[in-house]
């Protein structure tokens, strides 16, 4: 097998109560004609996926982004005639933004009745924060960002919703974060942790807050305490901390650091008090590391190939090769299969093979493959085979047996040229 190394709400000057109008000359996101810059200014997001377009008229309708992460519901009476409504994913340039942002078109379009924008978030969007601290913002025509002060949050459906009478570029952002200098550490290394807040200021509209900056938290009155779940040690003082990784790959990976907050937030009339910031730090050297039974860890240099047909991780040193393959999303938890949909093969030299099948009848190994592809430049994860099958084929000697295998991987993605 070949080696695979590839890598928020602003008033408009003109609001029509029973009709809508768009300005075809407006190229910037947002519809606020006021040239006063209230929020922090960033570039406009770049296109990150296919545009979805539907025709919606006076009866109202719904449009959902191609990835299913954003939904816009336009109520009856919001439009006076049929309009081509579009959603397109773009890069999230909002300060403390998480996940993709979405361009709602046509810019300059206003509604007689507010439309509802709903973001669907995942665990990947909660790195360093908690869902109650997620907020929604839009980019104005001055390329600044305004957050929507009033929003709805639903834990069961994992959604954050706001209402608006205009289209723009819309983004989800974390109003408070626990940030680590490095989320991936080799054994024995350390990383600093800092709590940061998005600085807000009332905007010129009744429902908006301008995003001014991101600053390190300096007032410890917001902090109750810090805790570490996992191996290593944690030193902290008020709003800053340092995590020291253990000397070897830990049994619990990643380590979880939790900061319990000493304040509450009110969302749609409901008060939330048990707030915490959660950060996870993965401890492993770069490459694919494997432990057979209770033996020593062995690390192999490797690469990753992610595509719509089959995802592969391959690592190699000399005549020893590790290949892990799975179909489907590049992030998630997968269980080994009898076929090659989720598979593991470890050639430890020319005569020893470990794989995800064992026994004469080829039973499927227990355990799982966990993959995190949320980082732009790297992919990480863990895997277990309980048991793994072993096949030894020394000259004149054949042995079939089982053993337990566990592993971790941290691989940098190959950047396209």
KEKE-3310 file (N, C-alpha, C; in steps of 0.2 Angstrom, whole numbers, plus 5000, padded with zeros to 4 digits):
npx = (5004:5002:5011:5001:5000:4992:4987:4872:4860:4855:4848:4840:4840:4829:4814:4802:4786:4777:4783:4798:4815:4830:4847:4856:4869:4876:4889:4896:4895:4880:4868:4868:4868:4874:4890:4898:4909:4907:4909:4923:4934:4935:4941:4931:4922:4929:4923:4917:4910:4897:4883:4866:4851:4834:4817:4807:4791:4777:4770:4780:4794:4807:4825:4839:4857:4869:4877:4869:4870:4865:4850:4836:4821:4808:4795:4777:4771:4783:4789:4785:4784:4790:4806:4823:4832:4847:4860:4876:4891:4905:4921:4924:4926:4923:4927:4933:4926:4917:4917:4910:4905:4890:4884:4870:4860:4849:4861:4856:4842:4827:4815:4797:4793:4801:4814:4820:4835:4845:4858:4866:4875:4890:4900:4913:4912:4912:4925:4934:4924:4907:4890:4880:4887:4888:4886:4878:4882:4883:4890:4893:4890:4902:4911:4913:4908:4892:4884:4870:4859:4848:4844:4840:4842:4845:4848:4844:4842:4854:4855:4857:4847:4842:4833:4830:4829:4836:4848:4865:4882:4883:4888:4893:4899:4911:4908:4916:4931:4942:4958:4972:4989:4995:4986:4990:5002:5018:5024:5029:5030:5023:5009:5003:4988:4974:4961:4949:4939:4926:4925:4912:4900:4886:4877:4871:4859:4843:4844:4857:4875:4890:4905:4920:4933:4945:4950:4961:4955:4955:4950:4947:4935:4926:4929:4928:4934:4947:4949:4957:4955:4961:4978:4994:4999:4991:4994:4988:4983:4971:4966:4974:4983:4994:4997:5005:5011:5011:5025:5024:5014:4997:4985:4972:4966:4961:4968:4957:4953:4945:4936:4927:4914:4910:4897:4881:4871:4857:4845:4833:4824:4827:4838:4855:4866:4877:4890:4904:4921:4928:4943:4952:4967:4978:4989:5003:5016:5021:5014:5010:5006:5008:5003:5006:4997:5003:5015:5029:5027:5027:5032:5027:5032:5020:5006:4991:4976:4962:4946:4931:4929:4937:4945:4962:4975:4992:5007:5024:5039:5054:5052:5040:5023:5009:4992:4977:4960:4944:4927:4917:4913:4926:4928:4924:4917:4921:4917:4925:4924:4918:4921:4931:4927:4929:4944:4960:4977:4992:5008:5021:5035:5041:5034:5024:5008:4995:4978:4961:4952:4950:4954:4949:4937:4936:4932:4925:4935:4933:4931:4936:4938:4942:4941:4947:4945:4944:4953:4962:4975:4979:4976:4969:4968:4962:4963:4957:4959:4951:4949:4964:4967:4981:4993:5006:5019:5032:5045:5041:5034:5018:5007:4992:4983:4977:4978:4978:4977:4981:4981:4987:4986:4993:4994:5000:4992:4994:4997:4989:4997)
npy = (4994:5011:5025:5037:5053:5066:5079:5202:5216:5227:5243:5248:5262:5263:5255:5245:5242:5234:5228:5224:5228:5228:5233:5233:5238:5236:5229:5225:5214:5215:5228:5240:5257:5267:5274:5273:5265:5252:5240:5227:5227:5216:5205:5201:5185:5171:5160:5144:5133:5125:5135:5136:5138:5144:5147:5159:5165:5176:5168:5163:5153:5140:5139:5129:5127:5118:5109:5107:5114:5127:5136:5145:5153:5160:5170:5170:5184:5191:5194:5203:5198:5184:5179:5175:5166:5163:5153:5152:5144:5152:5157:5159:5174:5181:5188:5177:5167:5152:5137:5137:5152:5160:5166:5175:5178:5188:5202:5217:5214:5216:5212:5212:5206:5198:5186:5170:5164:5150:5142:5126:5118:5108:5097:5101:5114:5119:5120:5124:5132:5134:5129:5138:5150:5153:5164:5174:5183:5197:5203:5220:5233:5240:5231:5228:5219:5215:5209:5199:5203:5197:5180:5163:5148:5130:5116:5102:5101:5106:5120:5137:5152:5167:5182:5192:5206:5207:5203:5196:5192:5179:5173:5161:5163:5162:5169:5169:5161:5147:5146:5137:5137:5127:5113:5101:5090:5083:5070:5075:5088:5106:5117:5134:5141:5152:5163:5171:5185:5191:5208:5219:5232:5243:5244:5255:5251:5244:5231:5226:5223:5229:5221:5223:5219:5206:5201:5196:5189:5198:5199:5190:5187:5181:5168:5152:5139:5128:5112:5096:5083:5068:5062:5070:5086:5101:5118:5133:5150:5161:5168:5162:5148:5133:5118:5102:5090:5072:5060:5050:5043:5045:5035:5040:5050:5063:5074:5083:5099:5109:5124:5131:5143:5158:5165:5169:5167:5174:5167:5170:5172:5162:5157:5152:5144:5135:5136:5132:5132:5122:5113:5103:5093:5085:5072:5066:5060:5066:5057:5040:5030:5015:5002:4986:4974:4976:4981:4991:5008:5011:5022:5028:5037:5046:5049:5056:5053:5060:5058:5058:5045:5035:5035:5036:5032:5031:5024:5022:5013:5007:4990:4989:4993:5003:5003:5012:5012:5020:5023:5037:5051:5063:5065:5057:5043:5026:5009:4993:4984:4969:4970:4981:4993:4999:4998:4989:4987:4980:4978:4971:4969:4957:4945:4946:4950:4961:4963:4969:4959:4942:4925:4909:4910:4923:4934:4950:4963:4970:4986:5003:5016:5033:5048:5065:5078:5092:5102:5114:5111:5099:5081:5070:5057:5041:5023:5007:4989:4975:4960:4961:4953:4941:4936:4925:4921:4915:4907:4890:4890:4894:4904:4908:4920:4931:4947:4962:4979:4996:5013:5029:5044:5058:5069:5079:5088:5087:5101:5107:5110)
npz = (5000:4996:5003:5012:5012:5012:5012:5088:5080:5068:5065:5049:5038:5030:5032:5026:5030:5024:5014:5005:5001:4991:4990:4976:4974:4986:4992:5003:5018:5029:5033:5038:5036:5043:5045:5056:5065:5076:5082:5082:5068:5054:5041:5027:5026:5018:5004:5009:5005:4996:4989:4994:4987:4988:4983:4991:4996:4999:5008:5016:5022:5023:5024:5023:5027:5016:5024:5035:5046:5049:5049:5042:5045:5038:5041:5037:5028:5029:5017:5002:4990:4979:4983:4979:4990:4998:5006:5011:5016:5024:5029:5046:5053:5064:5080:5092:5085:5081:5072:5056:5047:5040:5025:5021:5009:4998:5002:5009:5009:5017:5030:5033:5044:5058:5054:5059:5064:5066:5073:5073:5085:5088:5098:5095:5093:5106:5112:5125:5131:5136:5132:5136:5135:5122:5108:5095:5081:5068:5053:5049:5037:5038:5041:5054:5069:5076:5090:5094:5107:5113:5113:5110:5118:5116:5125:5123:5109:5105:5099:5095:5093:5085:5081:5066:5055:5044:5031:5031:5034:5046:5062:5074:5091:5104:5120:5131:5135:5138:5135:5128:5126:5118:5112:5110:5117:5119:5129:5145:5142:5144:5145:5144:5151:5148:5153:5143:5138:5127:5123:5125:5119:5121:5106:5092:5090:5096:5100:5099:5102:5101:5096:5103:5106:5111:5126:5139:5154:5169:5181:5195:5202:5195:5194:5201:5204:5199:5190:5187:5176:5174:5170:5174:5180:5187:5189:5195:5196:5201:5187:5177:5172:5172:5163:5166:5157:5159:5161:5152:5139:5144:5152:5152:5139:5130:5143:5154:5158:5169:5172:5184:5185:5193:5192:5184:5170:5160:5149:5138:5149:5158:5171:5171:5181:5184:5177:5167:5160:5148:5144:5133:5133:5123:5125:5117:5107:5091:5077:5076:5090:5098:5109:5114:5123:5139:5136:5131:5124:5107:5094:5078:5063:5053:5042:5035:5025:5020:5013:5003:5000:5007:5022:5028:5039:5040:5045:5047:5049:5044:5041:5048:5049:5051:5047:5047:5043:5038:5034:5030:5040:5044:5057:5073:5082:5079:5076:5074:5060:5050:5037:5027:5031:5043:5049:5055:5053:5057:5054:5061:5057:5045:5048:5058:5061:5066:5068:5066:5066:5073:5078:5071:5065:5061:5070:5075:5082:5098:5105:5099:5087:5089:5082:5080:5070:5071:5072:5062:5057:5061:5065:5077:5089:5097:5099:5102:5103:5108:5109:5099:5084:5081:5070:5067:5057:5055:5047:5045:5056:5062:5071:5079:5087:5101:5107:5118:5111:5112:5106:5101:5091:5083:5071:5059:5046:5028:5019:5005:4989)
capx = (5000:5006:5010:4996:5001:4988:4984:4871:4854:4856:4842:4841:4837:4823:4811:4796:4782:4773:4787:4805:4819:4837:4851:4860:4875:4879:4894:4899:4889:4877:4863:4868:4871:4878:4897:4901:4911:4905:4913:4930:4933:4939:4940:4925:4924:4929:4918:4920:4906:4892:4878:4860:4846:4827:4812:4802:4787:4773:4768:4786:4797:4813:4831:4845:4863:4870:4879:4863:4872:4861:4843:4833:4814:4805:4788:4772:4770:4789:4791:4779:4784:4794:4813:4828:4835:4853:4864:4883:4896:4911:4926:4922:4931:4921:4932:4931:4921:4918:4914:4909:4900:4886:4882:4863:4859:4853:4862:4851:4835:4824:4809:4792:4792:4808:4816:4823:4841:4846:4864:4866:4882:4893:4905:4919:4911:4913:4931:4936:4919:4901:4885:4877:4891:4888:4882:4877:4884:4883:4895:4890:4893:4909:4915:4913:4903:4887:4881:4863:4859:4843:4844:4837:4847:4841:4852:4842:4843:4860:4854:4856:4843:4841:4829:4833:4825:4840:4853:4872:4886:4881:4893:4893:4906:4912:4909:4921:4935:4948:4963:4978:4994:4995:4981:4994:5009:5022:5025:5034:5029:5018:5006:4999:4981:4972:4954:4948:4932:4924:4923:4906:4898:4880:4877:4867:4852:4840:4845:4864:4880:4896:4911:4926:4940:4945:4955:4962:4952:4960:4946:4946:4929:4922:4932:4926:4940:4950:4950:4960:4953:4966:4985:4998:4998:4989:4995:4984:4982:4965:4963:4979:4985:4998:4996:5011:5009:5015:5031:5023:5007:4993:4979:4966:4969:4965:4967:4952:4954:4938:4936:4920:4913:4906:4892:4876:4868:4850:4844:4826:4821:4829:4844:4859:4872:4882:4894:4911:4925:4932:4948:4955:4974:4980:4996:5006:5021:5018:5015:5005:5009:5005:5005:5003:4997:5006:5022:5031:5024:5031:5029:5029:5030:5015:5002:4984:4973:4955:4943:4924:4928:4940:4950:4967:4981:4997:5013:5029:5047:5057:5047:5034:5018:5002:4987:4970:4955:4937:4923:4912:4915:4933:4928:4918:4919:4919:4918:4928:4919:4921:4924:4936:4924:4933:4949:4966:4982:4999:5013:5027:5040:5038:5031:5019:5002:4990:4972:4954:4949:4954:4951:4948:4931:4937:4927:4927:4938:4929:4935:4934:4942:4940:4945:4945:4948:4942:4959:4964:4982:4981:4971:4971:4963:4964:4960:4958:4956:4950:4956:4966:4970:4988:4995:5013:5021:5039:5047:5040:5030:5012:5003:4986:4981:4974:4981:4975:4981:4978:4985:4985:4989:4993:4997:4999:4989:4998:4994:4989:5002)
capy = (5000:5017:5030:5042:5060:5072:5082:5204:5217:5234:5246:5251:5268:5263:5249:5245:5238:5229:5226:5223:5231:5227:5237:5229:5240:5235:5223:5222:5211:5220:5233:5246:5262:5271:5272:5273:5258:5251:5233:5226:5226:5210:5204:5197:5178:5168:5155:5138:5128:5126:5139:5133:5143:5142:5153:5160:5171:5179:5163:5161:5147:5138:5137:5126:5126:5111:5105:5106:5118:5134:5136:5152:5152:5167:5169:5173:5191:5195:5196:5205:5194:5179:5181:5169:5166:5159:5152:5150:5144:5156:5157:5163:5180:5185:5187:5171:5163:5145:5134:5141:5158:5159:5172:5175:5183:5194:5207:5222:5212:5217:5209:5216:5202:5195:5179:5166:5161:5145:5138:5120:5117:5102:5097:5104:5121:5120:5119:5130:5136:5130:5131:5144:5156:5154:5170:5175:5190:5198:5208:5226:5235:5243:5225:5227:5214:5216:5203:5199:5203:5192:5174:5157:5142:5124:5111:5096:5101:5109:5125:5144:5155:5174:5185:5198:5208:5209:5198:5198:5187:5178:5168:5159:5165:5160:5175:5167:5155:5144:5145:5134:5139:5121:5108:5094:5090:5077:5068:5079:5096:5110:5123:5139:5142:5159:5164:5177:5187:5196:5214:5221:5238:5244:5247:5260:5248:5242:5224:5224:5224:5229:5217:5228:5216:5200:5202:5191:5190:5200:5199:5183:5187:5177:5161:5148:5135:5124:5105:5092:5076:5064:5062:5076:5091:5108:5124:5139:5156:5165:5168:5159:5141:5129:5111:5099:5083:5066:5058:5045:5043:5043:5030:5044:5054:5069:5077:5088:5105:5113:5130:5133:5150:5161:5170:5166:5170:5173:5166:5169:5172:5156:5158:5147:5145:5130:5137:5130:5132:5115:5112:5096:5093:5078:5070:5060:5062:5066:5051:5035:5027:5009:4998:4979:4972:4980:4983:4998:5012:5012:5028:5028:5043:5044:5054:5055:5055:5061:5060:5056:5038:5031:5039:5032:5034:5026:5026:5016:5013:5001:4985:4989:4997:5003:5006:5012:5015:5021:5027:5042:5058:5063:5065:5053:5037:5021:5002:4989:4980:4963:4972:4986:5000:5002:4992:4991:4982:4982:4973:4972:4965:4953:4939:4947:4954:4962:4966:4970:4952:4937:4918:4905:4912:4930:4938:4957:4965:4975:4993:5008:5021:5039:5053:5072:5082:5099:5107:5115:5109:5092:5077:5067:5052:5035:5017:5001:4983:4971:4959:4961:4946:4941:4930:4925:4917:4913:4901:4884:4891:4898:4905:4912:4921:4937:4952:4969:4984:5002:5018:5036:5047:5065:5069:5086:5087:5089:5107:5107:5115)
capz = (5000:4995:5009:5010:5016:5009:5017:5084:5075:5067:5061:5043:5038:5027:5034:5024:5035:5021:5008:5006:4996:4992:4986:4972:4974:4992:4992:5010:5022:5034:5030:5042:5032:5048:5044:5062:5067:5083:5084:5080:5061:5052:5034:5025:5026:5011:5003:5011:5003:4991:4990:4993:4985:4987:4982:4996:4994:5005:5013:5021:5021:5027:5020:5027:5023:5014:5029:5040:5053:5049:5047:5042:5045:5036:5042:5032:5028:5029:5011:4998:4983:4979:4983:4979:4996:4998:5011:5009:5022:5023:5035:5052:5055:5070:5085:5096:5081:5081:5067:5050:5047:5034:5021:5019:5003:4995:5006:5008:5009:5024:5031:5037:5050:5059:5052:5064:5062:5070:5073:5076:5087:5090:5104:5092:5094:5113:5114:5129:5133:5138:5127:5138:5133:5114:5106:5088:5079:5061:5051:5047:5031:5040:5042:5061:5071:5081:5093:5096:5114:5115:5109:5113:5118:5118:5126:5120:5102:5103:5095:5097:5088:5085:5076:5063:5049:5038:5030:5032:5036:5053:5065:5081:5094:5111:5123:5136:5133:5141:5129:5130:5121:5114:5114:5109:5120:5120:5136:5149:5140:5148:5141:5148:5150:5150:5152:5139:5137:5122:5126:5122:5121:5118:5099:5091:5089:5103:5102:5097:5106:5097:5098:5103:5107:5115:5131:5145:5160:5174:5188:5198:5205:5190:5195:5207:5205:5193:5192:5182:5176:5170:5172:5174:5186:5185:5193:5193:5201:5199:5180:5173:5174:5168:5164:5165:5155:5162:5157:5146:5136:5149:5151:5150:5134:5132:5149:5154:5163:5170:5176:5187:5185:5199:5190:5180:5164:5159:5142:5137:5155:5162:5174:5171:5186:5184:5171:5167:5154:5148:5139:5133:5130:5121:5126:5113:5102:5084:5074:5078:5095:5099:5115:5114:5130:5144:5134:5130:5118:5101:5090:5071:5060:5048:5038:5035:5019:5021:5007:5003:4999:5012:5026:5030:5043:5039:5049:5045:5051:5042:5038:5052:5046:5054:5043:5050:5038:5040:5029:5033:5042:5046:5065:5076:5085:5074:5079:5069:5056:5047:5031:5027:5032:5049:5049:5058:5051:5060:5052:5065:5054:5040:5050:5063:5059:5071:5065:5069:5066:5077:5078:5065:5061:5060:5074:5075:5088:5102:5106:5094:5084:5090:5078:5081:5065:5072:5071:5055:5054:5063:5067:5083:5091:5100:5096:5106:5100:5114:5108:5092:5082:5079:5066:5066:5051:5055:5043:5049:5062:5062:5077:5078:5094:5102:5112:5118:5108:5112:5103:5100:5085:5082:5064:5055:5039:5023:5016:4997:4986)
cpx = (5004:5006:5006:4997:4998:4985:4976:4863:4855:4850:4844:4838:4830:4820:4804:4792:4779:4777:4794:4809:4826:4841:4856:4868:4879:4883:4896:4893:4886:4873:4863:4871:4875:4886:4901:4903:4911:4909:4920:4929:4938:4938:4933:4927:4924:4925:4921:4915:4901:4886:4871:4855:4839:4823:4807:4798:4783:4771:4774:4789:4804:4819:4836:4851:4864:4873:4874:4865:4868:4855:4840:4826:4811:4798:4783:4772:4777:4791:4784:4779:4789:4801:4817:4832:4841:4857:4871:4888:4902:4915:4923:4927:4929:4926:4929:4926:4923:4914:4913:4904:4896:4884:4875:4862:4851:4854:4858:4844:4833:4817:4804:4791:4799:4809:4820:4829:4844:4853:4863:4874:4884:4898:4912:4918:4912:4920:4933:4930:4913:4895:4881:4880:4892:4884:4882:4879:4883:4888:4891:4893:4900:4913:4916:4908:4899:4884:4874:4862:4854:4843:4841:4842:4843:4847:4851:4844:4850:4860:4855:4853:4843:4836:4832:4828:4829:4845:4860:4876:4885:4886:4891:4899:4905:4913:4914:4925:4941:4953:4969:4983:4995:4991:4984:5001:5012:5023:5030:5033:5024:5015:5003:4992:4978:4964:4953:4941:4932:4922:4917:4904:4891:4880:4872:4860:4849:4842:4852:4869:4886:4902:4917:4932:4939:4951:4955:4958:4956:4956:4944:4939:4924:4924:4930:4932:4941:4950:4954:4957:4958:4973:4989:4996:4995:4990:4991:4984:4977:4963:4968:4981:4990:4997:5003:5009:5013:5021:5030:5016:5002:4987:4973:4968:4963:4964:4962:4953:4947:4939:4929:4920:4908:4901:4886:4874:4861:4848:4836:4822:4823:4836:4848:4865:4878:4886:4901:4914:4928:4937:4951:4962:4976:4987:4999:5011:5018:5019:5009:5009:5005:5007:5002:5003:4999:5013:5023:5028:5029:5028:5032:5027:5025:5011:4995:4981:4965:4951:4936:4923:4930:4945:4955:4972:4986:5003:5018:5036:5050:5052:5041:5030:5012:4997:4980:4965:4948:4934:4919:4915:4922:4934:4922:4921:4916:4921:4921:4923:4922:4924:4929:4933:4927:4938:4956:4971:4989:5004:5019:5032:5037:5033:5025:5014:4997:4984:4966:4950:4953:4950:4950:4942:4931:4932:4930:4929:4933:4934:4932:4939:4939:4944:4942:4949:4945:4947:4961:4970:4983:4975:4974:4966:4966:4960:4961:4955:4956:4946:4957:4968:4977:4989:5003:5015:5028:5040:5046:5036:5024:5008:4997:4984:4978:4979:4977:4979:4977:4983:4982:4988:4988:4997:4995:4997:4994:4994:4994:4993:4998)
cpy = (5006:5021:5035:5048:5066:5077:5084:5209:5224:5237:5248:5257:5268:5256:5249:5240:5232:5227:5226:5226:5229:5231:5233:5231:5239:5228:5220:5219:5216:5225:5239:5252:5267:5269:5272:5266:5257:5245:5233:5224:5220:5209:5201:5190:5176:5162:5148:5132:5130:5131:5135:5139:5141:5148:5153:5166:5173:5174:5161:5155:5146:5137:5134:5125:5119:5107:5104:5110:5124:5133:5143:5150:5159:5166:5172:5180:5195:5197:5198:5201:5188:5182:5174:5170:5161:5159:5149:5150:5148:5155:5162:5168:5183:5183:5182:5167:5156:5142:5139:5147:5156:5166:5171:5180:5183:5199:5213:5221:5213:5214:5213:5212:5199:5188:5176:5163:5156:5141:5131:5119:5110:5103:5101:5112:5124:5120:5125:5134:5131:5133:5137:5151:5157:5160:5170:5182:5191:5203:5214:5228:5239:5237:5224:5222:5216:5210:5204:5198:5197:5186:5169:5152:5136:5119:5104:5095:5104:5115:5132:5148:5163:5176:5191:5200:5210:5203:5201:5192:5185:5172:5167:5160:5163:5167:5175:5161:5153:5142:5142:5136:5133:5116:5101:5095:5083:5076:5072:5086:5099:5115:5127:5139:5149:5159:5171:5178:5191:5202:5217:5228:5239:5247:5252:5258:5245:5235:5222:5226:5224:5225:5222:5225:5210:5201:5197:5194:5192:5200:5192:5182:5182:5170:5158:5144:5131:5117:5102:5085:5072:5065:5069:5080:5098:5113:5130:5144:5161:5164:5164:5152:5138:5122:5107:5092:5078:5064:5053:5046:5041:5038:5034:5050:5057:5070:5082:5093:5108:5119:5132:5140:5152:5166:5166:5170:5169:5173:5165:5168:5166:5158:5152:5148:5141:5130:5135:5130:5125:5115:5106:5096:5086:5077:5064:5063:5062:5060:5046:5030:5021:5005:4991:4976:4977:4982:4990:5001:5012:5017:5027:5034:5041:5050:5052:5057:5055:5062:5057:5048:5034:5035:5034:5036:5029:5028:5020:5018:5007:4996:4985:4995:4997:5007:5006:5016:5015:5025:5031:5048:5057:5064:5061:5047:5031:5014:4998:4985:4974:4964:4977:4993:5003:4996:4994:4985:4984:4977:4975:4967:4961:4947:4939:4952:4954:4965:4966:4964:4947:4930:4915:4908:4919:4934:4945:4959:4970:4981:4997:5012:5028:5044:5060:5076:5089:5104:5108:5112:5102:5088:5072:5061:5046:5029:5012:4995:4978:4965:4961:4954:4947:4935:4930:4919:4916:4907:4894:4884:4896:4898:4910:4913:4928:4941:4958:4974:4991:5007:5025:5039:5054:5066:5076:5084:5090:5095:5106:5112:5118)
cpz = (5000:5002:5007:5015:5013:5015:5014:5078:5074:5063:5054:5042:5035:5029:5031:5028:5031:5014:5010:5000:4997:4988:4983:4972:4981:4992:4998:5014:5027:5030:5034:5039:5036:5047:5050:5064:5074:5086:5080:5072:5059:5044:5033:5024:5019:5010:5005:5009:4998:4993:4989:4992:4985:4986:4987:4995:5000:5010:5018:5019:5025:5022:5025:5023:5021:5019:5035:5046:5054:5046:5047:5041:5043:5037:5037:5033:5029:5023:5007:4992:4984:4978:4982:4985:4996:5004:5009:5015:5020:5030:5040:5054:5061:5076:5090:5092:5082:5076:5061:5051:5041:5032:5019:5014:5001:5001:5004:5008:5017:5024:5035:5044:5052:5057:5058:5061:5067:5069:5076:5078:5088:5096:5101:5093:5101:5116:5118:5132:5135:5133:5129:5136:5126:5113:5098:5086:5071:5059:5047:5040:5032:5041:5050:5063:5077:5084:5094:5103:5116:5110:5113:5112:5120:5119:5123:5112:5100:5098:5098:5091:5090:5080:5073:5057:5043:5037:5030:5032:5044:5055:5072:5084:5101:5115:5129:5134:5138:5136:5132:5124:5116:5117:5113:5112:5119:5127:5139:5147:5145:5143:5146:5146:5152:5148:5148:5138:5130:5125:5122:5124:5118:5111:5098:5090:5096:5105:5100:5102:5101:5100:5097:5103:5111:5120:5136:5151:5166:5181:5190:5201:5201:5191:5201:5209:5199:5195:5186:5182:5171:5173:5171:5180:5183:5191:5191:5199:5198:5191:5175:5176:5170:5169:5162:5163:5158:5158:5152:5144:5142:5147:5149:5145:5130:5140:5149:5159:5163:5174:5178:5188:5190:5197:5186:5174:5163:5151:5142:5144:5160:5164:5174:5176:5186:5177:5172:5160:5154:5142:5139:5130:5129:5122:5122:5109:5095:5081:5077:5084:5097:5105:5114:5121:5135:5142:5133:5124:5113:5096:5083:5068:5054:5045:5038:5028:5021:5015:5008:5002:5004:5015:5028:5034:5041:5042:5047:5048:5049:5039:5043:5050:5050:5049:5046:5045:5041:5035:5033:5035:5045:5054:5067:5079:5080:5078:5073:5066:5052:5041:5032:5029:5038:5050:5052:5056:5054:5058:5056:5063:5049:5042:5055:5061:5065:5067:5069:5069:5070:5076:5071:5061:5060:5064:5074:5082:5092:5102:5100:5092:5085:5086:5079:5075:5065:5071:5064:5052:5057:5064:5073:5085:5095:5097:5101:5102:5106:5112:5101:5090:5080:5075:5065:5061:5050:5050:5047:5055:5061:5068:5076:5086:5095:5107:5112:5115:5110:5109:5103:5094:5085:5076:5061:5048:5034:5020:5008:4994:4980)
residu = (UNK:UNK:UNK:UNK:UNK:UNK:UNK:UNK:UNK:UNK:UNK:UNK:UNK:UNK:UNK:UNK:UNK:UNK:UNK:UNK:UNK:UNK:UNK:UNK:UNK:UNK:UNK:UNK:UNK:UNK:UNK:UNK:UNK:UNK:UNK:UNK:UNK:UNK:UNK:UNK:UNK:UNK:UNK:UNK:UNK:UNK:UNK:UNK:UNK:UNK:UNK:UNK:UNK:UNK:UNK:UNK:UNK:UNK:UNK:UNK:UNK:UNK:UNK:UNK:UNK:UNK:UNK:UNK:UNK:UNK:UNK:UNK:UNK:UNK:UNK:UNK:UNK:UNK:UNK:UNK:UNK:UNK:UNK:UNK:UNK:UNK:UNK:UNK:UNK:UNK:UNK:UNK:UNK:UNK:UNK:UNK:UNK:UNK:UNK:UNK:UNK:UNK:UNK:UNK:UNK:UNK:UNK:UNK:UNK:UNK:UNK:UNK:UNK:UNK:UNK:UNK:UNK:UNK:UNK:UNK:UNK:UNK:UNK:UNK:UNK:UNK:UNK:UNK:UNK:UNK:UNK:UNK:UNK:UNK:UNK:UNK:UNK:UNK:UNK:UNK:UNK:UNK:UNK:UNK:UNK:UNK:UNK:UNK:UNK:UNK:UNK:UNK:UNK:UNK:UNK:UNK:UNK:UNK:UNK:UNK:UNK:UNK:UNK:UNK:UNK:UNK:UNK:UNK:UNK:UNK:UNK:UNK:UNK:UNK:UNK:UNK:UNK:UNK:UNK:UNK:UNK:UNK:UNK:UNK:UNK:UNK:UNK:UNK:UNK:UNK:UNK:UNK:UNK:UNK:UNK:UNK:UNK:UNK:UNK:UNK:UNK:UNK:UNK:UNK:UNK:UNK:UNK:UNK:UNK:UNK:UNK:UNK:UNK:UNK:UNK:UNK:UNK:UNK:UNK:UNK:UNK:UNK:UNK:UNK:UNK:UNK:UNK:UNK:UNK:UNK:UNK:UNK:UNK:UNK:UNK:UNK:UNK:UNK:UNK:UNK:UNK:UNK:UNK:UNK:UNK:UNK:UNK:UNK:UNK:UNK:UNK:UNK:UNK:UNK:UNK:UNK:UNK:UNK:UNK:UNK:UNK:UNK:UNK:UNK:UNK:UNK:UNK:UNK:UNK:UNK:UNK:UNK:UNK:UNK:UNK:UNK:UNK:UNK:UNK:UNK:UNK:UNK:UNK:UNK:UNK:UNK:UNK:UNK:UNK:UNK:UNK:UNK:UNK:UNK:UNK:UNK:UNK:UNK:UNK:UNK:UNK:UNK:UNK:UNK:UNK:UNK:UNK:UNK:UNK:UNK:UNK:UNK:UNK:UNK:UNK:UNK:UNK:UNK:UNK:UNK:UNK:UNK:UNK:UNK:UNK:UNK:UNK:UNK:UNK:UNK:UNK:UNK:UNK:UNK:UNK:UNK:UNK:UNK:UNK:UNK:UNK:UNK:UNK:UNK:UNK:UNK:UNK:UNK:UNK:UNK:UNK:UNK:UNK:UNK:UNK:UNK:UNK:UNK:UNK:UNK:UNK:UNK:UNK:UNK:UNK:UNK:UNK:UNK:UNK:UNK:UNK:UNK:UNK:UNK:UNK:UNK:UNK:UNK:UNK:UNK:UNK:UNK:UNK:UNK:UNK:UNK:UNK:UNK:UNK:UNK:UNK:UNK:UNK:UNK:UNK:UNK:UNK:UNK:UNK:UNK:UNK:UNK:UNK:UNK:UNK:UNK:UNK:UNK:UNK:UNK:UNK:UNK:UNK:UNK:UNK:UNK:UNK)
# end
